[in-house]
Amino acid sequence: MKKNIIVTMENEKLSALKMYTEQKGTTVEEELTKYAEQMYAKTVPQNVRDYIDMMSRQQPSPKPRNASADSENNA
């Protein structure tokens, strides 16, 4: 599950940042996501990152809906 982070910034600075990131073919959100991942990798110890990765891979993925069951229910 992903969570949101709120960052405050002066409106004029944010407008300028959006303008120049768009000129580079990216967005403020994409750049902040990259920086957050870099900070995570720099700050969180490797063994903890490995554990989190292992646990996230073990999470059961949502089961796809069975199309045949849907058609039987609608008949």
HELIX and SHEET records of a PDB file:
HELIX    1   1 ASN A   11  GLN A   23  1                                  13    
HELIX    2   2 VAL A   28  THR A   43  1                                  16    
HELIX    3   3 GLN A   46  GLN A   58  1                                  13    
HELIX    4   4 ALA A   67  ASN A   74  1                                   8    
END                                                                             
